[in-house]
Amino acid sequence: MIEKSGEAYVMPTTGFIRASNLVKVLGISSPTLYRWMDTGVFPKSVQIGPKATGWNVDVVRTWIDARSSGGAA
């Protein structure tokens, strides 16, 4: 579970995660998330609906695991 500013958020085990929740999980701001995407530090979002984008939870977990073990994803 991720807790920030009094809000608890549990990352789903499968599916997609939107930017508003992803920044809570990563502990970063929205501008940082998009800057990381633009510079290739973080995977790009994917279209999940007509007006919605998000990230595959498996891709996010792999990225977090790689960073935790000192590697780059």
CHARMM-style PDB file with segment names, atoms N, HN, CA, C and O in Angstrom:
ATOM      1  N   MET     1       0.848  -1.175   0.000  1.00  0.00      PROA
ATOM      2  CA  MET     1       0.000   0.000   0.000  1.00  0.00      PROA
ATOM      3  C   MET     1       0.890   1.232   0.000  1.00  0.00      PROA
ATOM      4  O   MET     1       1.941   1.235   0.641  1.00  0.00      PROA
ATOM      5  N   ILE     2       0.494   2.253  -0.692  1.00  0.00      PROA
ATOM      6  HN  ILE     2      -0.359   2.251  -1.213  1.00  0.00      PROA
ATOM      7  CA  ILE     2       1.198   3.523  -0.751  1.00  0.00      PROA
ATOM      8  C   ILE     2       0.350   4.537  -0.005  1.00  0.00      PROA
ATOM      9  O   ILE     2      -0.848   4.648  -0.266  1.00  0.00      PROA
ATOM     10  N   GLU     3       0.945   5.277   0.915  1.00  0.00      PROA
ATOM     11  HN  GLU     3       1.918   5.187   1.127  1.00  0.00      PROA
ATOM     12  CA  GLU     3       0.188   6.295   1.621  1.00  0.00      PROA
ATOM     13  C   GLU     3       0.895   7.628   1.472  1.00  0.00      PROA
ATOM     14  O   GLU     3       2.089   7.742   1.753  1.00  0.00      PROA
ATOM     15  N   LYS     4       0.168   8.623   1.037  1.00  0.00      PROA
ATOM     16  HN  LYS     4      -0.801   8.531   0.809  1.00  0.00      PROA
ATOM     17  CA  LYS     4       0.747   9.951   0.839  1.00  0.00      PROA
ATOM     18  C   LYS     4      -0.347  10.984   1.068  1.00  0.00      PROA
ATOM     19  O   LYS     4      -1.454  10.854   0.546  1.00  0.00      PROA
ATOM     20  N   SER     5      -0.038  11.988   1.835  1.00  0.00      PROA
ATOM     21  HN  SER     5       0.861  12.094   2.259  1.00  0.00      PROA
ATOM     22  CA  SER     5      -0.981  13.079   2.109  1.00  0.00      PROA
ATOM     23  C   SER     5      -2.305  12.558   2.656  1.00  0.00      PROA
ATOM     24  O   SER     5      -3.367  13.079   2.312  1.00  0.00      PROA
ATOM     25  N   GLY     6      -2.251  11.542   3.498  1.00  0.00      PROA
ATOM     26  HN  GLY     6      -1.389  11.119   3.777  1.00  0.00      PROA
ATOM     27  CA  GLY     6      -3.455  11.012   4.099  1.00  0.00      PROA
ATOM     28  C   GLY     6      -4.274  10.113   3.204  1.00  0.00      PROA
ATOM     29  O   GLY     6      -5.294   9.580   3.642  1.00  0.00      PROA
ATOM     30  N   GLU     7      -3.858   9.928   1.956  1.00  0.00      PROA
ATOM     31  HN  GLU     7      -3.029  10.361   1.601  1.00  0.00      PROA
ATOM     32  CA  GLU     7      -4.587   9.068   1.032  1.00  0.00      PROA
ATOM     33  C   GLU     7      -3.857   7.745   0.889  1.00  0.00      PROA
ATOM     34  O   GLU     7      -2.639   7.720   0.712  1.00  0.00      PROA
ATOM     35  N   ALA     8      -4.592   6.649   0.964  1.00  0.00      PROA
ATOM     36  HN  ALA     8      -5.582   6.670   1.108  1.00  0.00      PROA
ATOM     37  CA  ALA     8      -3.987   5.340   0.745  1.00  0.00      PROA
ATOM     38  C   ALA     8      -4.300   4.902  -0.683  1.00  0.00      PROA
ATOM     39  O   ALA     8      -5.409   5.097  -1.181  1.00  0.00      PROA
ATOM     40  N   TYR     9      -3.310   4.313  -1.325  1.00  0.00      PROA
ATOM     41  HN  TYR     9      -2.409   4.155  -0.921  1.00  0.00      PROA
ATOM     42  CA  TYR     9      -3.518   3.807  -2.675  1.00  0.00      PROA
ATOM     43  C   TYR     9      -2.814   2.473  -2.801  1.00  0.00      PROA
ATOM     44  O   TYR     9      -1.629   2.358  -2.489  1.00  0.00      PROA
ATOM     45  N   VAL    10      -3.530   1.476  -3.252  1.00  0.00      PROA
ATOM     46  HN  VAL    10      -4.493   1.570  -3.506  1.00  0.00      PROA
ATOM     47  CA  VAL    10      -2.960   0.158  -3.494  1.00  0.00      PROA
ATOM     48  C   VAL    10      -2.877  -0.033  -5.002  1.00  0.00      PROA
ATOM     49  O   VAL    10      -3.891   0.029  -5.698  1.00  0.00      PROA
ATOM     50  N   MET    11      -1.659  -0.266  -5.509  1.00  0.00      PROA
ATOM     51  HN  MET    11      -0.835  -0.316  -4.944  1.00  0.00      PROA
ATOM     52  CA  MET    11      -1.494  -0.470  -6.949  1.00  0.00      PROA
ATOM     53  C   MET    11      -2.156  -1.783  -7.326  1.00  0.00      PROA
ATOM     54  O   MET    11      -1.957  -2.787  -6.644  1.00  0.00      PROA
ATOM     55  N   PRO    12      -2.939  -1.799  -8.395  1.00  0.00      PROA
ATOM     56  CA  PRO    12      -3.589  -3.043  -8.808  1.00  0.00      PROA
ATOM     57  C   PRO    12      -2.555  -4.100  -9.199  1.00  0.00      PROA
ATOM     58  O   PRO    12      -1.428  -3.767  -9.566  1.00  0.00      PROA
ATOM     59  N   THR    13      -2.940  -5.361  -9.119  1.00  0.00      PROA
ATOM     60  HN  THR    13      -3.856  -5.632  -8.821  1.00  0.00      PROA
ATOM     61  CA  THR    13      -2.012  -6.436  -9.478  1.00  0.00      PROA
ATOM     62  C   THR    13      -1.955  -6.641 -10.985  1.00  0.00      PROA
ATOM     63  O   THR    13      -0.949  -7.127 -11.503  1.00  0.00      PROA
ATOM     64  N   THR    14      -3.006  -6.283 -11.687  1.00  0.00      PROA
ATOM     65  HN  THR    14      -3.823  -5.889 -11.267  1.00  0.00      PROA
ATOM     66  CA  THR    14      -3.038  -6.389 -13.149  1.00  0.00      PROA
ATOM     67  C   THR    14      -3.752  -5.168 -13.713  1.00  0.00      PROA
ATOM     68  O   THR    14      -4.348  -4.382 -12.976  1.00  0.00      PROA
ATOM     69  N   GLY    15      -3.683  -5.026 -15.005  1.00  0.00      PROA
ATOM     70  HN  GLY    15      -3.199  -5.664 -15.604  1.00  0.00      PROA
ATOM     71  CA  GLY    15      -4.410  -3.942 -15.653  1.00  0.00      PROA
ATOM     72  C   GLY    15      -3.558  -2.711 -15.856  1.00  0.00      PROA
ATOM     73  O   GLY    15      -2.365  -2.803 -16.145  1.00  0.00      PROA
ATOM     74  N   PHE    16      -4.184  -1.555 -15.701  1.00  0.00      PROA
ATOM     75  HN  PHE    16      -5.153  -1.480 -15.466  1.00  0.00      PROA
ATOM     76  CA  PHE    16      -3.528  -0.288 -15.996  1.00  0.00      PROA
ATOM     77  C   PHE    16      -3.642   0.658 -14.819  1.00  0.00      PROA
ATOM     78  O   PHE    16      -4.548   0.543 -13.993  1.00  0.00      PROA
ATOM     79  N   ILE    17      -2.713   1.590 -14.757  1.00  0.00      PROA
ATOM     80  HN  ILE    17      -1.978   1.683 -15.428  1.00  0.00      PROA
ATOM     81  CA  ILE    17      -2.707   2.606 -13.709  1.00  0.00      PROA
ATOM     82  C   ILE    17      -2.632   3.974 -14.381  1.00  0.00      PROA
ATOM     83  O   ILE    17      -1.854   4.179 -15.312  1.00  0.00      PROA
ATOM     84  N   ARG    18      -3.439   4.890 -13.905  1.00  0.00      PROA
ATOM     85  HN  ARG    18      -4.071   4.723 -13.148  1.00  0.00      PROA
ATOM     86  CA  ARG    18      -3.469   6.245 -14.467  1.00  0.00      PROA
ATOM     87  C   ARG    18      -2.403   7.108 -13.801  1.00  0.00      PROA
ATOM     88  O   ARG    18      -1.890   6.770 -12.734  1.00  0.00      PROA
ATOM     89  N   ALA    19      -2.079   8.221 -14.442  1.00  0.00      PROA
ATOM     90  HN  ALA    19      -2.495   8.495 -15.309  1.00  0.00      PROA
ATOM     91  CA  ALA    19      -1.014   9.112 -13.971  1.00  0.00      PROA
ATOM     92  C   ALA    19      -1.262   9.615 -12.553  1.00  0.00      PROA
ATOM     93  O   ALA    19      -0.330   9.689 -11.753  1.00  0.00      PROA
ATOM     94  N   SER    20      -2.504   9.960 -12.233  1.00  0.00      PROA
ATOM     95  HN  SER    20      -3.262   9.900 -12.883  1.00  0.00      PROA
ATOM     96  CA  SER    20      -2.807  10.511 -10.908  1.00  0.00      PROA
ATOM     97  C   SER    20      -2.462   9.537  -9.785  1.00  0.00      PROA
ATOM     98  O   SER    20      -2.067   9.960  -8.699  1.00  0.00      PROA
ATOM     99  N   ASN    21      -2.605   8.246 -10.036  1.00  0.00      PROA
ATOM    100  HN  ASN    21      -2.926   7.902 -10.919  1.00  0.00      PROA
ATOM    101  CA  ASN    21      -2.236   7.248  -9.035  1.00  0.00      PROA
ATOM    102  C   ASN    21      -0.770   6.845  -9.154  1.00  0.00      PROA
ATOM    103  O   ASN    21      -0.128   6.528  -8.152  1.00  0.00      PROA
ATOM    104  N   LEU    22      -0.247   6.857 -10.362  1.00  0.00      PROA
ATOM    105  HN  LEU    22      -0.769   7.115 -11.175  1.00  0.00      PROA
ATOM    106  CA  LEU    22       1.146   6.479 -10.568  1.00  0.00      PROA
ATOM    107  C   LEU    22       2.097   7.423  -9.844  1.00  0.00      PROA
ATOM    108  O   LEU    22       3.091   6.978  -9.271  1.00  0.00      PROA
ATOM    109  N   VAL    23       1.802   8.721  -9.862  1.00  0.00      PROA
ATOM    110  HN  VAL    23       0.993   9.082 -10.328  1.00  0.00      PROA
ATOM    111  CA  VAL    23       2.679   9.664  -9.166  1.00  0.00      PROA
ATOM    112  C   VAL    23       2.676   9.407  -7.658  1.00  0.00      PROA
ATOM    113  O   VAL    23       3.684   9.644  -6.993  1.00  0.00      PROA
ATOM    114  N   LYS    24       1.564   8.929  -7.115  1.00  0.00      PROA
ATOM    115  HN  LYS    24       0.745   8.736  -7.656  1.00  0.00      PROA
ATOM    116  CA  LYS    24       1.507   8.564  -5.694  1.00  0.00      PROA
ATOM    117  C   LYS    24       2.389   7.357  -5.419  1.00  0.00      PROA
ATOM    118  O   LYS    24       3.118   7.323  -4.428  1.00  0.00      PROA
ATOM    119  N   VAL    25       2.320   6.369  -6.299  1.00  0.00      PROA
ATOM    120  HN  VAL    25       1.728   6.397  -7.104  1.00  0.00      PROA
ATOM    121  CA  VAL    25       3.125   5.156  -6.138  1.00  0.00      PROA
ATOM    122  C   VAL    25       4.612   5.493  -6.197  1.00  0.00      PROA
ATOM    123  O   VAL    25       5.399   5.005  -5.386  1.00  0.00      PROA
ATOM    124  N   LEU    26       4.990   6.331  -7.159  1.00  0.00      PROA
ATOM    125  HN  LEU    26       4.351   6.728  -7.818  1.00  0.00      PROA
ATOM    126  CA  LEU    26       6.402   6.653  -7.363  1.00  0.00      PROA
ATOM    127  C   LEU    26       6.906   7.756  -6.436  1.00  0.00      PROA
ATOM    128  O   LEU    26       8.114   7.924  -6.270  1.00  0.00      PROA
ATOM    129  N   GLY    27       5.990   8.506  -5.833  1.00  0.00      PROA
ATOM    130  HN  GLY    27       5.008   8.370  -5.967  1.00  0.00      PROA
ATOM    131  CA  GLY    27       6.387   9.594  -4.946  1.00  0.00      PROA
ATOM    132  C   GLY    27       6.996  10.774  -5.691  1.00  0.00      PROA
ATOM    133  O   GLY    27       7.925  11.417  -5.204  1.00  0.00      PROA
ATOM    134  N   ILE    28       6.462  11.051  -6.877  1.00  0.00      PROA
ATOM    135  HN  ILE    28       5.706  10.528  -7.272  1.00  0.00      PROA
ATOM    136  CA  ILE    28       6.966  12.146  -7.711  1.00  0.00      PROA
ATOM    137  C   ILE    28       5.802  13.030  -8.141  1.00  0.00      PROA
ATOM    138  O   ILE    28       4.638  12.690  -7.930  1.00  0.00      PROA
ATOM    139  N   SER    29       6.130  14.165  -8.745  1.00  0.00      PROA
ATOM    140  HN  SER    29       7.075  14.441  -8.917  1.00  0.00      PROA
ATOM    141  CA  SER    29       5.094  15.056  -9.265  1.00  0.00      PROA
ATOM    142  C   SER    29       4.731  14.665 -10.696  1.00  0.00      PROA
ATOM    143  O   SER    29       5.463  13.928 -11.357  1.00  0.00      PROA
ATOM    144  N   SER    30       3.603  15.164 -11.157  1.00  0.00      PROA
ATOM    145  HN  SER    30       3.008  15.762 -10.620  1.00  0.00      PROA
ATOM    146  CA  SER    30       3.193  14.915 -12.546  1.00  0.00      PROA
ATOM    147  C   SER    30       4.210  15.449 -13.551  1.00  0.00      PROA
ATOM    148  O   SER    30       4.535  14.752 -14.513  1.00  0.00      PROA
ATOM    149  N   PRO    31       4.729  16.683 -13.353  1.00  0.00      PROA
ATOM    150  CA  PRO    31       5.739  17.154 -14.311  1.00  0.00      PROA
ATOM    151  C   PRO    31       6.975  16.245 -14.367  1.00  0.00      PROA
ATOM    152  O   PRO    31       7.547  16.041 -15.438  1.00  0.00      PROA
ATOM    153  N   THR    32       7.383  15.707 -13.224  1.00  0.00      PROA
ATOM    154  HN  THR    32       6.918  15.873 -12.354  1.00  0.00      PROA
ATOM    155  CA  THR    32       8.528  14.792 -13.211  1.00  0.00      PROA
ATOM    156  C   THR    32       8.211  13.531 -13.990  1.00  0.00      PROA
ATOM    157  O   THR    32       9.046  13.053 -14.757  1.00  0.00      PROA
ATOM    158  N   LEU    33       7.015  12.982 -13.807  1.00  0.00      PROA
ATOM    159  HN  LEU    33       6.336  13.371 -13.184  1.00  0.00      PROA
ATOM    160  CA  LEU    33       6.615  11.782 -14.538  1.00  0.00      PROA
ATOM    161  C   LEU    33       6.720  12.015 -16.047  1.00  0.00      PROA
ATOM    162  O   LEU    33       7.305  11.203 -16.764  1.00  0.00      PROA
ATOM    163  N   TYR    34       6.157  13.117 -16.522  1.00  0.00      PROA
ATOM    164  HN  TYR    34       5.682  13.776 -15.940  1.00  0.00      PROA
ATOM    165  CA  TYR    34       6.165  13.385 -17.960  1.00  0.00      PROA
ATOM    166  C   TYR    34       7.569  13.732 -18.474  1.00  0.00      PROA
ATOM    167  O   TYR    34       7.911  13.420 -19.615  1.00  0.00      PROA
ATOM    168  N   ARG    35       8.372  14.375 -17.630  1.00  0.00      PROA
ATOM    169  HN  ARG    35       8.094  14.628 -16.704  1.00  0.00      PROA
ATOM    170  CA  ARG    35       9.764  14.639 -18.020  1.00  0.00      PROA
ATOM    171  C   ARG    35      10.527  13.323 -18.148  1.00  0.00      PROA
ATOM    172  O   ARG    35      11.295  13.142 -19.093  1.00  0.00      PROA
ATOM    173  N   TRP    36      10.321  12.395 -17.198  1.00  0.00      PROA
ATOM    174  HN  TRP    36       9.697  12.542 -16.430  1.00  0.00      PROA
ATOM    175  CA  TRP    36      10.961  11.074 -17.266  1.00  0.00      PROA
ATOM    176  C   TRP    36      10.544  10.344 -18.537  1.00  0.00      PROA
ATOM    177  O   TRP    36      11.368   9.694 -19.180  1.00  0.00      PROA
ATOM    178  N   MET    37       9.263  10.448 -18.904  1.00  0.00      PROA
ATOM    179  HN  MET    37       8.593  10.976 -18.382  1.00  0.00      PROA
ATOM    180  CA  MET    37       8.801   9.815 -20.146  1.00  0.00      PROA
ATOM    181  C   MET    37       9.493  10.435 -21.355  1.00  0.00      PROA
ATOM    182  O   MET    37       9.963   9.721 -22.240  1.00  0.00      PROA
ATOM    183  N   ASP    38       9.552  11.751 -21.390  1.00  0.00      PROA
ATOM    184  HN  ASP    38       9.169  12.331 -20.671  1.00  0.00      PROA
ATOM    185  CA  ASP    38      10.150  12.459 -22.530  1.00  0.00      PROA
ATOM    186  C   ASP    38      11.631  12.152 -22.700  1.00  0.00      PROA
ATOM    187  O   ASP    38      12.144  12.151 -23.818  1.00  0.00      PROA
ATOM    188  N   THR    39      12.321  11.890 -21.586  1.00  0.00      PROA
ATOM    189  HN  THR    39      11.904  11.891 -20.677  1.00  0.00      PROA
ATOM    190  CA  THR    39      13.764  11.635 -21.649  1.00  0.00      PROA
ATOM    191  C   THR    39      14.105  10.148 -21.664  1.00  0.00      PROA
ATOM    192  O   THR    39      15.280   9.784 -21.689  1.00  0.00      PROA
ATOM    193  N   GLY    40      13.080   9.281 -21.650  1.00  0.00      PROA
ATOM    194  HN  GLY    40      12.125   9.577 -21.630  1.00  0.00      PROA
ATOM    195  CA  GLY    40      13.318   7.846 -21.718  1.00  0.00      PROA
ATOM    196  C   GLY    40      13.648   7.187 -20.394  1.00  0.00      PROA
ATOM    197  O   GLY    40      14.005   6.010 -20.359  1.00  0.00      PROA
ATOM    198  N   VAL    41      13.535   7.933 -19.300  1.00  0.00      PROA
ATOM    199  HN  VAL    41      13.245   8.890 -19.328  1.00  0.00      PROA
ATOM    200  CA  VAL    41      13.799   7.362 -17.975  1.00  0.00      PROA
ATOM    201  C   VAL    41      12.675   6.415 -17.571  1.00  0.00      PROA
ATOM    202  O   VAL    41      12.918   5.400 -16.917  1.00  0.00      PROA
ATOM    203  N   PHE    42      11.451   6.744 -17.959  1.00  0.00      PROA
ATOM    204  HN  PHE    42      11.254   7.568 -18.490  1.00  0.00      PROA
ATOM    205  CA  PHE    42      10.275   5.954 -17.596  1.00  0.00      PROA
ATOM    206  C   PHE    42       9.527   5.576 -18.872  1.00  0.00      PROA
ATOM    207  O   PHE    42       9.518   6.343 -19.836  1.00  0.00      PROA
ATOM    208  N   PRO    43       8.893   4.388 -18.884  1.00  0.00      PROA
ATOM    209  CA  PRO    43       8.145   3.962 -20.081  1.00  0.00      PROA
ATOM    210  C   PRO    43       7.027   4.941 -20.442  1.00  0.00      PROA
ATOM    211  O   PRO    43       6.446   5.587 -19.570  1.00  0.00      PROA
ATOM    212  N   LYS    44       6.743   5.037 -21.708  1.00  0.00      PROA
ATOM    213  HN  LYS    44       7.215   4.512 -22.417  1.00  0.00      PROA
ATOM    214  CA  LYS    44       5.668   5.905 -22.195  1.00  0.00      PROA
ATOM    215  C   LYS    44       4.302   5.300 -21.857  1.00  0.00      PROA
ATOM    216  O   LYS    44       4.158   4.083 -21.735  1.00  0.00      PROA
ATOM    217  N   SER    45       3.326   6.160 -21.711  1.00  0.00      PROA
ATOM    218  HN  SER    45       3.443   7.148 -21.809  1.00  0.00      PROA
ATOM    219  CA  SER    45       1.958   5.714 -21.455  1.00  0.00      PROA
ATOM    220  C   SER    45       1.367   5.123 -22.734  1.00  0.00      PROA
ATOM    221  O   SER    45       1.884   5.324 -23.833  1.00  0.00      PROA
ATOM    222  N   VAL    46       0.272   4.392 -22.557  1.00  0.00      PROA
ATOM    223  HN  VAL    46      -0.148   4.229 -21.665  1.00  0.00      PROA
ATOM    224  CA  VAL    46      -0.438   3.807 -23.694  1.00  0.00      PROA
ATOM    225  C   VAL    46      -1.888   4.279 -23.666  1.00  0.00      PROA
ATOM    226  O   VAL    46      -2.415   4.626 -22.609  1.00  0.00      PROA
ATOM    227  N   GLN    47      -2.518   4.290 -24.818  1.00  0.00      PROA
ATOM    228  HN  GLN    47      -2.089   4.008 -25.677  1.00  0.00      PROA
ATOM    229  CA  GLN    47      -3.923   4.674 -24.934  1.00  0.00      PROA
ATOM    230  C   GLN    47      -4.780   3.546 -24.365  1.00  0.00      PROA
ATOM    231  O   GLN    47      -4.681   2.405 -24.816  1.00  0.00      PROA
ATOM    232  N   ILE    48      -5.624   3.859 -23.372  1.00  0.00      PROA
ATOM    233  HN  ILE    48      -5.705   4.786 -23.005  1.00  0.00      PROA
ATOM    234  CA  ILE    48      -6.491   2.828 -22.789  1.00  0.00      PROA
ATOM    235  C   ILE    48      -7.971   3.127 -23.011  1.00  0.00      PROA
ATOM    236  O   ILE    48      -8.840   2.364 -22.588  1.00  0.00      PROA
ATOM    237  N   GLY    49      -8.241   4.218 -23.663  1.00  0.00      PROA
ATOM    238  HN  GLY    49      -7.536   4.838 -24.007  1.00  0.00      PROA
ATOM    239  CA  GLY    49      -9.612   4.600 -23.979  1.00  0.00      PROA
ATOM    240  C   GLY    49      -9.581   5.789 -24.916  1.00  0.00      PROA
ATOM    241  O   GLY    49      -8.504   6.295 -25.233  1.00  0.00      PROA
ATOM    242  N   PRO    50     -10.745   6.248 -25.369  1.00  0.00      PROA
ATOM    243  CA  PRO    50     -10.786   7.355 -26.320  1.00  0.00      PROA
ATOM    244  C   PRO    50     -10.073   8.614 -25.820  1.00  0.00      PROA
ATOM    245  O   PRO    50      -9.443   9.327 -26.602  1.00  0.00      PROA
ATOM    246  N   LYS    51     -10.174   8.883 -24.522  1.00  0.00      PROA
ATOM    247  HN  LYS    51     -10.685   8.305 -23.887  1.00  0.00      PROA
ATOM    248  CA  LYS    51      -9.554  10.084 -23.954  1.00  0.00      PROA
ATOM    249  C   LYS    51      -8.714   9.754 -22.726  1.00  0.00      PROA
ATOM    250  O   LYS    51      -8.495  10.611 -21.869  1.00  0.00      PROA
ATOM    251  N   ALA    52      -8.247   8.522 -22.643  1.00  0.00      PROA
ATOM    252  HN  ALA    52      -8.424   7.827 -23.339  1.00  0.00      PROA
ATOM    253  CA  ALA    52      -7.511   8.104 -21.448  1.00  0.00      PROA
ATOM    254  C   ALA    52      -6.215   7.387 -21.801  1.00  0.00      PROA
ATOM    255  O   ALA    52      -6.157   6.592 -22.739  1.00  0.00      PROA
ATOM    256  N   THR    53      -5.182   7.688 -21.030  1.00  0.00      PROA
ATOM    257  HN  THR    53      -5.229   8.334 -20.268  1.00  0.00      PROA
ATOM    258  CA  THR    53      -3.916   6.976 -21.158  1.00  0.00      PROA
ATOM    259  C   THR    53      -3.544   6.418 -19.793  1.00  0.00      PROA
ATOM    260  O   THR    53      -4.049   6.866 -18.763  1.00  0.00      PROA
ATOM    261  N   GLY    54      -2.662   5.441 -19.802  1.00  0.00      PROA
ATOM    262  HN  GLY    54      -2.252   5.076 -20.638  1.00  0.00      PROA
ATOM    263  CA  GLY    54      -2.216   4.838 -18.556  1.00  0.00      PROA
ATOM    264  C   GLY    54      -1.006   3.969 -18.814  1.00  0.00      PROA
ATOM    265  O   GLY    54      -0.467   3.940 -19.921  1.00  0.00      PROA
ATOM    266  N   TRP    55      -0.590   3.274 -17.797  1.00  0.00      PROA
ATOM    267  HN  TRP    55      -1.028   3.298 -16.898  1.00  0.00      PROA
ATOM    268  CA  TRP    55       0.574   2.400 -17.877  1.00  0.00      PROA
ATOM    269  C   TRP    55       0.168   1.003 -17.454  1.00  0.00      PROA
ATOM    270  O   TRP    55      -0.600   0.830 -16.508  1.00  0.00      PROA
ATOM    271  N   ASN    56       0.682   0.013 -18.151  1.00  0.00      PROA
ATOM    272  HN  ASN    56       1.306   0.153 -18.920  1.00  0.00      PROA
ATOM    273  CA  ASN    56       0.454  -1.377 -17.781  1.00  0.00      PROA
ATOM    274  C   ASN    56       1.142  -1.609 -16.441  1.00  0.00      PROA
ATOM    275  O   ASN    56       2.320  -1.288 -16.286  1.00  0.00      PROA
ATOM    276  N   VAL    57       0.423  -2.158 -15.483  1.00  0.00      PROA
ATOM    277  HN  VAL    57      -0.534  -2.418 -15.609  1.00  0.00      PROA
ATOM    278  CA  VAL    57       0.952  -2.375 -14.141  1.00  0.00      PROA
ATOM    279  C   VAL    57       2.183  -3.280 -14.173  1.00  0.00      PROA
ATOM    280  O   VAL    57       3.129  -3.058 -13.417  1.00  0.00      PROA
ATOM    281  N   ASP    58       2.185  -4.291 -15.032  1.00  0.00      PROA
ATOM    282  HN  ASP    58       1.417  -4.471 -15.646  1.00  0.00      PROA
ATOM    283  CA  ASP    58       3.344  -5.185 -15.128  1.00  0.00      PROA
ATOM    284  C   ASP    58       4.590  -4.422 -15.575  1.00  0.00      PROA
ATOM    285  O   ASP    58       5.683  -4.678 -15.069  1.00  0.00      PROA
ATOM    286  N   VAL    59       4.440  -3.503 -16.504  1.00  0.00      PROA
ATOM    287  HN  VAL    59       3.552  -3.296 -16.915  1.00  0.00      PROA
ATOM    288  CA  VAL    59       5.568  -2.695 -16.984  1.00  0.00      PROA
ATOM    289  C   VAL    59       6.090  -1.804 -15.856  1.00  0.00      PROA
ATOM    290  O   VAL    59       7.300  -1.667 -15.677  1.00  0.00      PROA
ATOM    291  N   VAL    60       5.176  -1.204 -15.101  1.00  0.00      PROA
ATOM    292  HN  VAL    60       4.193  -1.315 -15.246  1.00  0.00      PROA
ATOM    293  CA  VAL    60       5.569  -0.345 -13.979  1.00  0.00      PROA
ATOM    294  C   VAL    60       6.307  -1.160 -12.920  1.00  0.00      PROA
ATOM    295  O   VAL    60       7.349  -0.733 -12.424  1.00  0.00      PROA
ATOM    296  N   ARG    61       5.772  -2.330 -12.572  1.00  0.00      PROA
ATOM    297  HN  ARG    61       4.925  -2.677 -12.975  1.00  0.00      PROA
ATOM    298  CA  ARG    61       6.434  -3.173 -11.563  1.00  0.00      PROA
ATOM    299  C   ARG    61       7.825  -3.602 -12.028  1.00  0.00      PROA
ATOM    300  O   ARG    61       8.764  -3.610 -11.232  1.00  0.00      PROA
ATOM    301  N   THR    62       7.966  -3.953 -13.289  1.00  0.00      PROA
ATOM    302  HN  THR    62       7.203  -3.947 -13.935  1.00  0.00      PROA
ATOM    303  CA  THR    62       9.274  -4.334 -13.830  1.00  0.00      PROA
ATOM    304  C   THR    62      10.245  -3.165 -13.729  1.00  0.00      PROA
ATOM    305  O   THR    62      11.403  -3.352 -13.359  1.00  0.00      PROA
ATOM    306  N   TRP    63       9.786  -1.969 -14.053  1.00  0.00      PROA
ATOM    307  HN  TRP    63       8.844  -1.816 -14.354  1.00  0.00      PROA
ATOM    308  CA  TRP    63      10.627  -0.777 -13.977  1.00  0.00      PROA
ATOM    309  C   TRP    63      11.056  -0.524 -12.533  1.00  0.00      PROA
ATOM    310  O   TRP    63      12.227  -0.247 -12.271  1.00  0.00      PROA
ATOM    311  N   ILE    64      10.110  -0.619 -11.596  1.00  0.00      PROA
ATOM    312  HN  ILE    64       9.160  -0.844 -11.809  1.00  0.00      PROA
ATOM    313  CA  ILE    64      10.424  -0.410 -10.176  1.00  0.00      PROA
ATOM    314  C   ILE    64      11.421  -1.458  -9.697  1.00  0.00      PROA
ATOM    315  O   ILE    64      12.386  -1.122  -9.011  1.00  0.00      PROA
ATOM    316  N   ASP    65      11.200  -2.722 -10.049  1.00  0.00      PROA
ATOM    317  HN  ASP    65      10.416  -2.995 -10.607  1.00  0.00      PROA
ATOM    318  CA  ASP    65      12.112  -3.798  -9.644  1.00  0.00      PROA
ATOM    319  C   ASP    65      13.517  -3.571 -10.185  1.00  0.00      PROA
ATOM    320  O   ASP    65      14.499  -3.776  -9.471  1.00  0.00      PROA
ATOM    321  N   ALA    66      13.618  -3.150 -11.439  1.00  0.00      PROA
ATOM    322  HN  ALA    66      12.820  -2.984 -12.018  1.00  0.00      PROA
ATOM    323  CA  ALA    66      14.931  -2.900 -12.046  1.00  0.00      PROA
ATOM    324  C   ALA    66      15.648  -1.761 -11.331  1.00  0.00      PROA
ATOM    325  O   ALA    66      16.856  -1.828 -11.104  1.00  0.00      PROA
ATOM    326  N   ARG    67      14.907  -0.720 -10.978  1.00  0.00      PROA
ATOM    327  HN  ARG    67      13.926  -0.666 -11.162  1.00  0.00      PROA
ATOM    328  CA  ARG    67      15.507   0.416 -10.268  1.00  0.00      PROA
ATOM    329  C   ARG    67      15.918   0.009  -8.861  1.00  0.00      PROA
ATOM    330  O   ARG    67      16.952   0.453  -8.362  1.00  0.00      PROA
ATOM    331  N   SER    68      15.111  -0.839  -8.217  1.00  0.00      PROA
ATOM    332  HN  SER    68      14.271  -1.200  -8.622  1.00  0.00      PROA
ATOM    333  CA  SER    68      15.402  -1.283  -6.851  1.00  0.00      PROA
ATOM    334  C   SER    68      16.657  -2.134  -6.793  1.00  0.00      PROA
ATOM    335  O   SER    68      17.392  -2.101  -5.806  1.00  0.00      PROA
ATOM    336  N   SER    69      16.906  -2.904  -7.858  1.00  0.00      PROA
ATOM    337  HN  SER    69      16.309  -2.931  -8.660  1.00  0.00      PROA
ATOM    338  CA  SER    69      18.072  -3.788  -7.876  1.00  0.00      PROA
ATOM    339  C   SER    69      19.282  -3.117  -8.526  1.00  0.00      PROA
ATOM    340  O   SER    69      20.283  -3.774  -8.812  1.00  0.00      PROA
ATOM    341  N   GLY    70      19.186  -1.810  -8.757  1.00  0.00      PROA
ATOM    342  HN  GLY    70      18.373  -1.276  -8.525  1.00  0.00      PROA
ATOM    343  CA  GLY    70      20.324  -1.062  -9.269  1.00  0.00      PROA
ATOM    344  C   GLY    70      20.480  -1.053 -10.769  1.00  0.00      PROA
ATOM    345  O   GLY    70      21.438  -0.472 -11.277  1.00  0.00      PROA
ATOM    346  N   GLY    71      19.572  -1.676 -11.498  1.00  0.00      PROA
ATOM    347  HN  GLY    71      18.793  -2.149 -11.086  1.00  0.00      PROA
ATOM    348  CA  GLY    71      19.652  -1.705 -12.963  1.00  0.00      PROA
ATOM    349  C   GLY    71      18.805  -0.620 -13.574  1.00  0.00      PROA
ATOM    350  O   GLY    71      18.112   0.114 -12.869  1.00  0.00      PROA
ATOM    351  N   ALA    72      18.859  -0.519 -14.852  1.00  0.00      PROA
ATOM    352  HN  ALA    72      19.422  -1.114 -15.425  1.00  0.00      PROA
ATOM    353  CA  ALA    72      18.004   0.419 -15.584  1.00  0.00      PROA
ATOM    354  C   ALA    72      17.030  -0.381 -16.422  1.00  0.00      PROA
ATOM    355  O   ALA    72      17.404  -1.375 -17.044  1.00  0.00      PROA
ATOM    356  N   ALA    73      15.781   0.054 -16.440  1.00  0.00      PROA
ATOM    357  HN  ALA    73      15.477   0.862 -15.935  1.00  0.00      PROA
ATOM    358  CA  ALA    73      14.760  -0.660 -17.215  1.00  0.00      PROA
ATOM    359  C   ALA    73      14.647  -0.090 -18.593  1.00  0.00      PROA
ATOM    360  OT1 ALA    73      13.839  -0.562 -19.392  1.00  0.00      PROA
TER     361      ALA     73
END
